[in-house]
Amino acid sequence: MELKIHRRQGSIDFLETCGVVNENGMENQSLPPVQLPLLFDYVLVAKISDEEDKGRIRKQKAFLDALNAKNLKITKTRDDETVFYCIRAPKEIFEMYRYLLKVSDACNWSCEQQGTIPQSTRIRIVDFILHHTSTDSDGVSEYLPDLMKRNVFETHFCLHEKKEQKELKQSWARWSACFRGQPISNIRNYLGEKVALYFLWLGWYTFLLIPASLIGIVVFLYGLAFYKTSPLIQEVCHSNTIMCPLCDNTCNVWKLSDTCMYAKVSLLFDNAGTVFFAMFMAVWTTVFLEFWKRHRSSYVCAWKVFDWCEEEEELILEIVNNADCKPKMQRHSYLRSTIVLVLVTLMLLLIIGLTHALVVFRVIATVLLAEHSSWNVISDNSQTVALMLGAVLHYITITVMTRVNCKVAMKMTEIENKQSQAAIERSFTVKMFIFQFFTLFSSLIYTAFFLGRINGHPGGYVRISGRWRLEECHPSGCLTDLFIQMSIIMVLKQTFNNIFEYSGPWFKRWIKKQKTQKLKRRCINCYKKECMNAMAGSELCDNCKLENLHRNYELNETDCFSLFNEFLEMVIQFSFTTIFVAAFPLAPLLALLNNIIEIRLDAIKMVSLERRLVATKANDIGVWTDVLETISVFAVIANGLVIGISSDFIPRLVYQYYYGPCAIGSDSGIDCMEGYINSTLSTANISDERVRQDFLLKQMVTNNGIHVTHCSYRDYRSNEDFSLTNQFWVILAARLVFIILFEHVVVIFKCVASWFVPNSPLDVRNERLFDKLSRLKEELRQGRALMLHSTQLGFQIVPLKTQK
């Protein structure tokens, strides 16, 4: 066979130069280091049963006999209250897997086909066999998850390898390595391709957040540089305009100048730079995803899994588990699909109902705080305080609904009755993301596009149950409400998630560690010194074996959802970073700071605090790519609507070029935006009967004790009959035109960026071409050798003729 010296892909060199990865000069990444298992491939754990519990003992024995029938070697190790069934698979199982992988359509000269079976692959195969071995109990087939529900077995896990674990701790899974590149190939060798691709994606995402964060900071500083000299700020801070009460009964009229500080804050993120930043972030998502596809293809090509197929892998494992297995026929039930569709709709209606409940909470909280609070600072700012309390309650709702959404999505996936694990995972991921997206963003969508637009006006306020007024936008603008809510949710979510994500597993491990320490002391006193420096494949003394089993057993449990939860958390954060980023330019900065910690936190959990994940083979991040593409489209739409509807950017442009001093040819010494604030206000006269129904006379008294006969409010309405003015319709037309132009221009830029960055580098295409050519030559060489051998034995290979 023709050999070739493998050279690293240029994309991998680029990632190492940027500090995303750190491969330590590894040239050939397709072949992981191969070592014999130090102890066992897998471990089943059961509690020691009483002799009276004969049913559980019988089921245990039946399951273990079924594993023995598949030639799995089982070693029983007892402790005081626990029995460890240590499992090691024979060489023949892996030889069968290697052969089937070689003759499959997805053969790509992977490491398994080149004469090596790494420990991660052994674990994956044994895990599949265990989960697809059944016993018959009263005519019903029971699998390992069923037996665990009935306490026949307590748990199962695969062992950490001390040497590889120590190397990952030193180079990656520690806090002092926060600013070092990740050893992606070593992660793949130990935890599998799927985990490695997650960390590669997270590292690339974190790296690209750096330019996004810098530009977000520039936009923020741009507003900070001009907020003192802005004519809009000066007009607000020096205004004598009397504004209408913000609530019933207790709220009095107030001066517009009271919101001077809030107006300065709103200008920090609602300025001309916001439009550019929103367009930049929309294109940024495309650049991020397209370059991610290139980096992914470089790594999966180097790992020789580019053509790997998940469904075909499942077929191979089915045959390895049972050579007489029957294919799982694809089925589709329109009845099941209809039931799931109805249930999804009902679940979304429930989530939207929770959003309405949050709105009602804020409305009632505003009134109660204004009427009953003994602190003036709270009663005077009851609307802002209610908004903050609503954001905190929204975070609590998110935390609770995350667990509910997971259980509901799993039940719906079970109803669909998918045949393959790949289809089950895709279906569950889509449902879970939809539920989480609505849970997190329903309230933000209401704040961005409905708050302050459906509450009515003096003399015609919209009320809940005819009593409580719907809340208005913040006095400094509707975008301020969205900014406050996003910042509180994002900060709380990231902070508390990281605290509990690390402290929970660490504290549990600390509590469980006492017995392991006792066994370790016994092991130190052991006279078998070879136990302390055991080589690969060597036997350990009973104390060392038991200590190692307990050390892994007492770590926190992992399952197939462990990595899913990490992906979901980061994809939701990606949504926060891109959707509504026009209202919160500092979102990429918060995401960057969080991800620097998140990478090491996840690494420490997987290597030190949790049981070893079952390595899963993959050549992509799966359906998450489609989810990210969908989010990037939503980002364009949402940011266009935020700037066009929620922001004051369009009303300012309309005033500057159509209604302001510059539009009518005034002196050049006058600022074009002078008088803009007054143009956004309408006046309500207390002499109007409709207004008197909403405001009491005692509310129309200023802090100085002056009675007023009229007040102003933010809207474009006639002072006589409250009808919408011509300026409102002109601004509305300008908003619609801007939204259409913004989205079309951004989509064009996204398409150009997508076309300009091909999914696979030329190095990858050439590497795959060479691999295919080498494989065909090798097959031809083996075929010729077989034909020559047959001829020497006197046989002749005749091709079969098709019968007509």
C-alpha positions in Angstrom: 0.0 0.0 0.0 1.2 3.5 -0.9 2.1 5.5 2.2 1.9 9.2 2.6 3.3 11.4 5.3 0.3 13.2 6.7 0.6 16.9 7.0 -1.6 19.0 9.3 -4.4 20.9 7.6 -3.9 24.7 7.2 -7.1 25.3 9.1 -5.7 23.5 12.2 -2.5 25.5 12.0 -4.6 28.7 11.9 -6.5 27.6 15.0 -3.3 26.9 16.8 -1.9 30.3 15.8 -5.0 32.0 17.2 -4.7 30.1 20.4 -7.9 28.1 20.0 -6.2 24.7 20.0 -2.8 23.4 21.2 -1.9 20.2 19.5 1.8 20.3 20.5 3.0 19.7 16.9 1.0 16.5 16.3 1.2 15.7 12.7 -0.8 12.4 12.4 -4.0 13.0 14.4 -5.9 10.0 13.0 -4.2 7.4 15.2 -4.9 7.7 18.9 -2.4 6.1 21.3 -3.4 2.5 21.9 -3.1 0.8 25.3 -4.6 -2.3 26.7 -7.3 -1.5 29.3 -5.6 -1.2 32.7 -8.5 -2.9 34.4 -11.8 -3.3 32.6 -13.9 -1.9 29.8 -17.1 -1.4 31.8 -18.5 -1.8 35.3 -21.9 -2.7 36.6 -22.8 -1.9 40.2 -25.4 -3.6 42.4 -26.2 -3.4 46.1 -25.8 -6.7 48.0 -29.2 -8.2 48.1 -30.8 -10.1 51.0 -31.5 -13.8 50.5 -35.2 -13.0 50.7 -35.0 -10.8 47.6 -34.8 -13.8 45.3 -36.5 -12.0 42.4 -33.8 -9.3 42.1 -31.1 -11.9 42.4 -32.7 -14.0 39.7 -32.9 -11.0 37.3 -29.2 -10.1 38.1 -28.1 -13.6 37.3 -30.2 -13.8 34.1 -28.7 -10.6 32.8 -25.1 -11.6 33.6 -25.7 -15.0 32.0 -26.9 -13.1 28.8 -23.6 -11.1 28.8 -21.6 -14.3 29.3 -23.4 -15.8 26.3 -21.9 -13.0 24.3 -18.4 -14.0 25.4 -18.0 -11.0 27.8 -15.7 -11.8 30.7 -17.2 -10.7 34.0 -15.2 -10.4 37.3 -17.1 -10.0 40.5 -15.6 -7.7 43.2 -17.4 -7.4 46.6 -17.2 -4.6 49.1 -19.1 -4.1 52.3 -22.4 -3.1 50.7 -21.6 -3.1 47.0 -20.9 -5.6 44.3 -18.9 -4.5 41.2 -19.3 -6.6 38.1 -16.3 -5.7 36.0 -16.6 -6.5 32.3 -14.0 -7.0 29.7 -14.8 -7.8 26.1 -12.8 -10.3 24.0 -10.7 -9.5 21.1 -13.1 -11.2 18.6 -15.8 -8.6 19.2 -13.5 -5.8 18.1 -12.2 -7.7 15.2 -15.8 -8.2 14.0 -16.4 -4.4 14.4 -13.3 -3.6 12.5 -14.2 -5.9 9.6 -17.8 -4.6 9.3 -16.5 -1.0 9.4 -14.1 -1.8 6.6 -16.7 -3.2 4.2 -19.3 -0.5 5.0 -20.1 2.4 2.7 -18.7 4.8 5.3 -15.2 3.4 5.4 -12.7 6.3 5.5 -9.5 4.5 6.7 -10.2 5.4 10.3 -8.0 4.3 13.1 -10.2 1.2 13.7 -9.5 0.0 10.1 -5.7 0.5 10.4 -5.3 -2.2 13.0 -5.9 -0.3 16.2 -8.9 -0.3 18.6 -8.5 2.6 21.1 -10.0 2.4 24.6 -12.7 4.9 23.7 -14.0 2.6 20.9 -13.9 -0.4 23.2 -16.0 1.5 25.8 -18.5 2.6 23.1 -19.0 -1.0 21.8 -19.3 -2.6 25.2 -21.8 0.2 26.3 -23.9 -0.6 23.2 -23.9 -4.3 24.0 -24.9 -3.7 27.6 -27.8 -1.5 26.6 -29.0 -3.8 23.9 -28.9 -7.0 26.0 -32.2 -8.1 27.4 -33.7 -10.8 29.7 -37.2 -12.2 29.6 -39.2 -11.7 32.7 -42.7 -13.0 32.7 -42.7 -12.8 28.9 -41.5 -9.2 28.9 -38.1 -8.2 27.6 -36.2 -6.1 30.2 -33.1 -4.1 29.2 -30.5 -2.5 31.5 -32.4 0.8 32.0 -35.5 -1.3 33.0 -33.4 -3.3 35.5 -32.0 -0.2 37.0 -35.5 1.2 37.5 -36.3 -1.9 39.5 -33.0 -1.6 41.5 -31.6 -4.8 40.1 -28.5 -2.8 39.3 -27.7 0.5 40.9 -25.6 2.1 38.2 -23.0 1.5 35.4 -19.9 3.4 34.3 -16.6 3.2 32.5 -13.3 3.8 34.2 -11.0 6.8 34.0 -7.5 6.0 32.8 -5.1 7.5 35.3 -2.3 8.3 33.0 -4.5 10.0 30.3 -6.6 11.7 33.0 -3.5 13.2 34.6 -2.2 14.5 31.2 -5.5 16.2 30.4 -5.6 17.7 33.9 -2.1 19.2 33.4 -2.7 20.5 29.9 -6.4 21.4 29.8 -8.7 20.6 32.8 -7.4 23.2 35.3 -8.1 26.9 35.9 -4.6 28.0 35.3 -5.0 26.9 31.6 -7.8 29.4 30.9 -5.8 31.2 28.3 -4.1 28.2 26.7 -5.3 26.4 23.6 -7.2 23.2 23.9 -5.6 19.8 23.0 -8.5 18.8 20.8 -6.9 15.6 19.5 -6.2 14.4 23.0 -9.7 15.2 24.1 -11.0 13.1 21.1 -8.7 10.2 22.0 -10.1 10.1 25.6 -13.7 11.3 25.4 -14.5 10.7 21.7 -15.2 12.8 18.6 -18.5 14.3 19.8 -17.0 15.8 22.9 -14.0 17.0 21.0 -16.1 18.7 18.4 -18.1 20.4 21.2 -15.0 21.9 22.7 -13.6 22.8 19.2 -16.9 24.6 18.5 -16.9 26.4 21.9 -13.3 27.4 21.5 -13.9 28.9 18.0 -17.1 30.6 19.2 -15.2 32.1 22.2 -12.4 33.3 19.9 -14.7 35.1 17.5 -16.5 36.8 20.4 -13.3 38.9 20.9 -13.9 41.2 17.8 -17.7 41.3 18.5 -17.0 42.3 22.1 -14.5 45.0 21.0 -17.0 46.6 18.6 -19.7 46.4 21.2 -17.5 48.3 23.6 -16.7 50.8 20.9 -20.5 51.4 20.4 -21.0 51.8 24.1 -18.0 54.2 24.4 -19.4 56.1 21.3 -22.6 56.8 23.2 -20.6 57.6 26.4 -18.4 60.2 24.5 -21.4 62.2 23.3 -24.0 61.8 25.9 -23.0 65.0 27.7 -23.1 67.2 24.6 -26.0 65.5 22.9 -28.9 68.0 22.3 -31.3 65.3 23.1 -29.9 64.9 26.5 -29.7 68.6 27.1 -33.4 68.9 26.0 -34.5 66.2 28.5 -32.3 67.4 31.4 -33.4 71.1 31.1 -37.0 70.5 30.2 -39.9 71.9 32.3 -42.4 69.7 30.7 -44.9 68.1 33.1 -45.6 64.4 32.3 -48.7 62.5 33.1 -48.9 60.1 36.1 -47.4 56.6 35.4 -50.0 54.8 37.6 -53.4 55.2 39.1 -54.3 56.9 42.5 -50.9 57.4 44.1 -48.6 58.5 41.2 -48.4 62.3 40.6 -47.4 64.2 37.6 -43.6 64.5 37.2 -41.1 66.5 35.3 -39.4 65.1 32.2 -36.1 66.4 33.6 -36.4 63.7 36.3 -35.4 61.1 33.8 -32.1 62.9 32.9 -29.9 60.1 34.1 -32.0 57.4 32.4 -31.8 59.4 29.2 -28.0 59.4 29.4 -27.9 55.7 30.0 -30.3 54.9 27.1 -28.0 56.9 24.7 -25.2 54.5 25.5 -26.9 51.7 23.5 -29.5 53.6 21.5 -27.3 55.6 19.1 -26.2 55.7 15.5 -23.6 53.0 16.1 -26.2 50.5 17.1 -27.4 50.1 13.5 -23.9 49.3 12.3 -23.3 46.9 15.2 -26.6 45.1 14.5 -25.6 44.7 10.9 -22.1 43.6 11.9 -23.4 40.9 14.3 -25.8 39.6 11.6 -22.8 39.1 9.2 -20.7 37.9 12.2 -23.0 34.9 12.7 -22.6 33.8 9.1 -18.8 34.2 9.2 -18.7 32.3 12.5 -20.7 29.4 11.1 -19.0 29.2 7.7 -15.5 29.2 9.2 -16.7 26.6 11.8 -17.6 24.3 9.0 -14.1 24.6 7.6 -12.4 23.9 10.9 -14.8 21.0 11.5 -14.1 19.5 8.1 -10.3 19.8 8.7 -10.5 17.9 12.0 -12.8 15.2 10.9 -10.7 14.7 7.8 -7.6 14.4 10.0 -9.5 11.9 12.2 -10.6 9.9 9.2 -14.3 10.1 10.0 -15.4 12.5 7.2 -17.6 9.9 5.5 -18.7 8.3 8.7 -22.5 7.7 8.9 -24.2 7.5 12.3 -27.0 5.3 11.1 -24.6 2.8 9.5 -22.5 2.8 12.7 -25.7 1.7 14.6 -26.2 -1.1 12.1 -22.7 -2.3 12.6 -23.0 -2.3 16.4 -26.3 -4.1 16.1 -24.6 -6.9 14.2 -21.7 -7.0 16.7 -24.2 -7.3 19.5 -26.3 -10.0 17.7 -25.2 -11.5 14.4 -28.8 -12.7 13.8 -30.4 -9.3 14.4 -33.2 -8.1 12.2 -33.3 -4.6 10.7 -35.4 -2.0 12.3 -37.8 -1.0 9.6 -38.5 2.7 9.2 -42.1 3.5 10.1 -44.1 6.7 10.1 -47.4 7.2 11.9 -49.5 10.2 11.0 -51.5 9.7 14.1 -48.4 9.9 16.3 -47.2 12.9 14.4 -50.5 14.6 14.8 -50.6 13.9 18.6 -47.1 15.3 19.0 -48.0 18.4 17.0 -51.0 19.1 19.2 -49.0 18.5 22.3 -46.2 20.8 21.1 -48.8 23.5 20.3 -50.3 23.1 23.8 -46.9 23.4 25.4 -46.1 26.5 23.5 -49.4 28.0 24.6 -48.6 27.2 28.2 -45.2 28.9 27.9 -46.8 32.0 26.2 -49.4 31.9 29.1 -46.5 32.2 31.5 -45.3 35.3 29.7 -48.8 36.8 30.1 -48.6 36.0 33.8 -45.3 37.8 34.0 -46.9 40.8 32.3 -49.8 40.8 34.8 -47.2 40.4 37.7 -45.4 43.5 36.6 -48.6 45.5 36.2 -49.9 44.6 39.7 -46.4 45.0 41.2 -46.1 48.5 39.8 -49.4 49.5 41.5 -48.6 47.8 44.8 -45.1 49.3 45.0 -46.4 52.7 44.2 -49.2 52.6 46.7 -47.8 50.6 49.6 -44.0 51.0 49.6 -42.7 52.9 52.6 -39.5 53.8 50.7 -39.8 56.8 48.5 -37.0 55.5 46.2 -39.1 52.5 45.4 -42.5 54.2 45.2 -41.0 56.9 42.9 -39.5 54.3 40.6 -42.1 51.6 41.0 -42.2 50.8 37.3 -38.4 50.2 37.0 -38.4 48.1 40.2 -41.3 46.1 39.0 -39.5 45.5 35.7 -36.4 44.3 37.6 -38.5 42.0 39.8 -40.2 40.7 36.7 -36.8 39.9 35.2 -35.7 38.0 38.3 -39.0 36.1 38.3 -38.5 35.4 34.6 -35.1 33.8 35.4 -36.7 31.6 38.1 -39.4 30.6 35.5 -36.6 29.7 33.1 -34.9 27.5 35.7 -38.0 25.6 36.6 -39.3 25.3 33.0 -36.0 23.9 31.8 -36.6 20.8 33.8 -40.3 20.6 32.7 -39.4 21.2 29.1 -36.8 18.3 29.2 -39.3 15.8 30.6 -42.1 16.9 28.2 -39.7 16.8 25.2 -38.6 13.3 26.1 -42.2 12.0 26.5 -43.1 13.4 23.1 -40.0 11.8 21.5 -41.1 8.5 23.1 -44.5 8.9 21.5 -43.0 9.3 18.1 -41.3 5.9 18.5 -38.2 6.7 16.4 -36.2 3.6 15.3 -32.6 4.8 15.6 -30.7 6.6 18.3 -29.7 9.3 15.9 -33.3 10.1 15.0 -34.3 10.1 18.7 -31.5 12.6 19.5 -32.5 14.9 16.6 -36.1 14.9 17.5 -35.5 15.6 21.2 -33.0 18.3 20.4 -35.4 20.2 18.1 -38.3 20.0 20.6 -36.1 21.0 23.6 -34.7 24.0 21.8 -38.1 25.2 20.7 -39.5 25.0 24.2 -36.4 26.7 25.7 -36.4 29.4 23.0 -40.0 30.3 23.7 -39.4 30.1 27.5 -36.5 32.6 27.3 -37.6 34.9 24.6 -41.4 35.2 24.9 -41.1 37.9 27.6 -38.4 39.7 25.7 -40.5 39.7 22.5 -43.3 41.2 24.4 -41.0 43.9 25.9 -39.4 44.6 22.5 -42.5 44.9 20.3 -45.6 45.2 22.4 -44.7 47.0 25.6 -46.0 50.6 25.5 -47.8 50.1 22.2 -51.0 48.5 23.4 -51.5 50.3 26.7 -53.6 53.1 25.3 -53.4 56.8 26.2 -54.9 59.2 28.8 -58.6 59.0 28.5 -58.4 55.6 26.9 -56.0 53.4 28.9 -56.2 49.6 28.4 -56.8 47.8 31.7 -56.6 44.3 33.0 -60.0 43.3 34.4 -61.0 46.9 34.1 -58.8 47.8 37.0 -55.0 47.7 36.4 -53.4 49.8 33.7 -51.1 48.0 31.3 -47.5 49.1 31.9 -45.9 51.8 29.7 -42.4 52.0 28.3 -39.7 53.4 30.5 -39.8 57.2 30.5 -36.4 57.2 28.7 -37.7 54.9 25.9 -38.9 51.4 25.2 -35.4 50.1 24.5 -34.4 50.8 28.1 -36.9 48.2 29.3 -35.4 45.6 26.9 -31.9 46.5 28.0 -32.7 46.1 31.7 -34.5 42.8 31.2 -31.8 41.3 29.0 -28.9 42.3 31.2 -30.5 41.0 34.4 -31.5 37.6 32.8 -28.1 37.1 31.1 -26.0 38.0 34.2 -28.1 35.9 36.6 -28.3 33.0 34.2 -24.6 32.8 33.5 -23.5 33.6 37.1 -25.7 31.1 38.9 -25.4 28.4 36.2 -21.6 28.5 36.6 -21.7 28.5 40.4 -24.1 25.6 40.7 -22.6 23.7 37.7 -19.2 23.6 39.5 -20.0 23.7 43.2 -22.7 21.0 43.0 -20.5 18.2 41.6 -17.5 19.3 43.6 -19.4 19.2 46.9 -20.9 15.8 46.2 -17.5 14.4 45.4 -16.1 15.8 48.6 -18.8 14.2 50.7 -18.4 10.8 49.0 -14.6 10.8 49.2 -14.2 9.6 52.7 -14.4 5.9 52.0 -12.1 6.2 49.0 -9.5 7.9 51.2 -9.6 4.9 53.6 -9.0 2.5 50.8 -6.2 4.6 49.5 -4.4 4.5 52.8 -4.7 0.7 52.8 -3.3 0.7 49.3 -0.3 2.8 50.3 0.5 0.2 53.0 0.3 -2.6 50.3 3.6 -4.4 49.8 2.9 -5.0 46.1 4.8 -2.1 44.8 4.0 -2.9 41.3 0.4 -1.8 42.0 1.5 1.8 42.5 3.4 1.8 39.2 1.2 -0.6 37.2 1.9 -0.8 33.5 -0.9 -1.1 30.9 -2.5 -4.5 31.0 -0.9 -5.5 34.3 -3.0 -6.9 37.2 -3.5 -5.0 40.4 -3.9 -6.2 43.9 -7.4 -6.4 45.3 -7.1 -3.2 47.3 -5.9 -1.2 44.3 -8.7 -2.6 42.2 -11.3 -1.7 44.8 -9.8 1.7 45.4 -9.9 2.5 41.7 -13.5 1.2 41.4 -14.7 3.3 44.3 -12.8 6.3 43.0 -14.8 6.2 39.8 -18.1 5.0 41.4 -18.2 8.0 43.7 -17.9 10.5 41.0 -21.0 12.2 39.7 -23.1 10.3 37.2 -23.1 11.1 33.5 -25.6 10.0 30.8 -26.4 10.7 27.2 -27.8 14.1 28.1 -24.6 15.4 29.8 -23.1 16.8 26.6 -26.6 17.8 25.4 -27.1 20.1 28.4 -23.7 21.8 27.7 -24.6 22.3 24.0 -28.1 23.7 24.9 -26.6 26.2 27.4 -24.2 27.5 24.9 -26.7 27.7 22.0 -29.1 29.6 24.2 -26.3 32.0 25.1 -25.5 32.3 21.3 -29.2 33.3 20.9 -28.8 36.0 23.6 -25.6 37.2 22.0 -27.1 37.7 18.5 -30.9 38.2 18.9 -31.8 41.6 20.4 -28.1 42.5 20.4 -29.1 46.0 19.2 -30.6 46.6 22.6 -27.6 45.2 24.5 -24.2 45.8 22.7 -22.3 44.5 25.7 -23.9 41.0 25.4 -20.9 39.6 23.4 -18.5 40.8 26.1 -20.5 39.1 28.9 -20.6 35.9 26.7 -16.8 36.1 26.2 -16.1 36.4 29.9 -18.5 33.5 30.7 -17.0 31.2 28.0 -13.5 31.7 29.2 -14.6 30.2 32.5 -17.1 27.8 30.8 -14.5 25.9 28.8 -12.4 25.1 31.8 -15.4 24.4 34.0 -16.7 21.8 31.6 -13.3 20.3 31.2 -12.8 20.0 35.0 -16.2 18.4 35.3 -15.7 15.8 32.6 -12.1 14.9 33.7 -12.2 15.2 37.5 -15.7 15.6 38.9 -17.8 13.3 36.8 -17.6 9.7 35.6 -16.0 9.1 32.2 -18.4 9.9 29.4 -19.0 7.1 26.9 -17.1 8.2 23.9 -19.4 8.9 21.0 -18.2 8.9 17.4 -19.3 11.9 15.3 -18.2 14.0 12.3 -20.4 17.0 13.1 -22.3 18.7 15.9 -25.4 17.3 14.4 -28.7 19.1 14.4 -27.2 21.9 16.4 -25.7 23.3 13.1 -29.3 23.7 11.7 -30.4 25.3 15.0 -27.5 27.8 14.8 -28.4 28.6 11.2 -32.0 29.3 12.3 -30.8 31.5 15.1 -28.7 33.6 12.6 -31.8 34.2 10.5 -33.9 35.1 13.5 -31.1 37.5 14.5 -31.5 39.5 11.3 -35.2 39.7 11.7 -35.2 40.5 15.4 -32.5 43.2 15.2 -34.1 44.8 12.2 -37.4 45.0 14.1 -35.7 46.2 17.3 -34.0 49.1 15.5 -37.1 49.8 13.3 -39.7 49.5 16.0 -38.3 49.7 19.5 -35.4 52.1 19.0 -35.8 55.9 18.4 -33.3 55.7 15.5 -36.0 56.1 12.8 -38.1 58.8 14.6 -34.8 60.8 15.0 -34.0 60.5 11.3 -37.5 61.5 10.2 -37.4 64.5 12.5 -33.9 65.5 11.4 -34.8 65.5 7.6 -38.5 66.1 7.6 -39.7 68.0 10.7 -36.7 69.5 12.4 -35.0 72.9 12.0 -32.7 71.7 9.2 -35.7 70.5 7.2 -37.2 74.0 7.0 -34.0 75.7 6.1 -33.3 77.4 9.4 -29.9 78.9 10.3 -27.0 76.5 10.3 -26.1 77.4 13.9 -29.2 75.5 15.2 -28.7 71.8 15.9 -30.9 69.7 13.6 -32.2 67.7 16.5 -33.3 70.6 18.6 -36.9 70.3 19.6 -37.0 66.5 18.9 -38.1 65.5 22.4 -41.1 67.9 22.4 -42.1 66.5 19.0 -42.5 63.0 20.5 -44.9 64.2 23.2 -48.6 64.7 23.1 -50.7 66.7 25.6 -53.7 65.6 27.7 -56.0 68.3 29.2 -57.5 67.6 32.6 -60.6 69.4 31.5 -61.4 66.5 29.2 -64.0 64.2 30.8 -62.2 61.1 29.5 -58.9 62.2 31.1 -60.6 63.0 34.5 -61.8 59.3 34.5 -58.1 58.2 34.5 -56.5 60.8 36.8 -57.6 62.1 40.1 -57.2 65.8 40.9 -54.7 65.0 43.7 -52.5 63.4 41.1 -52.2 66.6 39.0 -50.1 68.3 41.7 -46.4 68.7 41.3 -43.8 68.2 44.0 -43.8 71.9 44.5 -47.5 71.9 45.2 -48.5 73.5 41.9 -51.8 72.3 40.4 -51.5 71.7 36.6 -54.3 71.5 34.1 -52.5 69.5 31.5 -49.7 66.9 31.2 -47.7 65.3 28.4 -47.1 61.7 27.4 -45.0 59.9 24.8 -47.1 59.4 21.6 -48.0 61.0 18.3 -51.6 62.0 19.0 -53.8 65.0 18.5 -54.3 67.1 21.7 -58.1 67.4 20.9 -59.4 64.0 20.0 -56.4 61.7 20.6 -56.3 60.6 17.0 -52.9 59.6 15.5 -51.1 62.5 13.8 -49.6 62.6 10.3 -46.1 62.4 11.9 -47.0 59.0 13.3 -47.9 57.6 9.9 -44.8 59.1 8.3 -42.6 57.5 11.0 -44.5 54.2 10.6 -43.8 54.2 6.8 -40.2 55.0 7.5 -39.9 52.2 10.0 -41.3 49.6 7.5 -39.0 50.9 4.7 -36.0 50.6 7.1 -36.9 47.1 8.2 -37.2 45.9 4.6 -34.0 47.6 3.5 -32.1 46.4 6.6 -33.0 42.8 6.3 -32.4 42.7 2.5 -29.0 44.3 2.8 -27.9 42.1 5.7 -29.1 39.0 3.9 -27.1 40.0 0.8 -24.0 40.4 3.0 -24.7 37.1 4.6 -25.0 35.3 1.3 -21.8 36.9 0.0 -20.0 35.9 3.2 -21.4 32.3 2.9 -20.3 32.1 -0.8 -16.9 33.6 -0.1 -16.0 31.0 2.6 -16.2 27.4 1.3 -17.2 24.7 3.7 -14.2 22.5 3.1 -10.6 23.8 2.5 -8.7 22.5 -0.5 -6.4 20.6 1.8 -9.3 18.5 3.0 -10.6 17.8 -0.5 -7.1 16.7 -1.7 -6.6 14.6 1.5 -10.0 12.8 0.9 -9.1 12.2 -2.7 -5.8 10.6 -1.8 -7.4 8.4 0.9 -10.0 7.1 -1.6 -7.4 6.5 -4.2 -5.2 4.6 -1.7 -8.1 2.5 -0.6 -9.0 1.5 -4.1 -5.4 0.6 -4.8 -5.2 -1.5 -1.7 -8.5 -3.3 -2.5 -7.1 -4.0 -6.0 -3.9 -5.3 -4.6 -5.7 -7.6 -2.2 -8.0 -8.8 -5.0 -5.1 -9.6 -7.3 -3.4 -11.5 -4.5 -6.6 -13.5 -3.9 -6.9 -14.4 -7.5 -3.3 -15.5 -7.8 -3.6 -17.6 -4.7 -6.8 -19.2 -6.1 -5.1 -20.0 -9.4 -2.2 -21.6 -7.7 -4.7 -23.9 -5.8 -6.4 -24.8 -9.1 -9.5 -22.8 -8.7 -10.9 -20.3 -11.2 -13.0 -17.3 -10.1 -15.8 -16.9 -12.7 -18.2 -13.9 -12.5 -21.8 -14.8 -12.0 -24.1 -14.3 -15.0 -27.4 -12.6 -14.6 -30.2 -15.0 -15.5 -32.8 -13.7 -17.9 
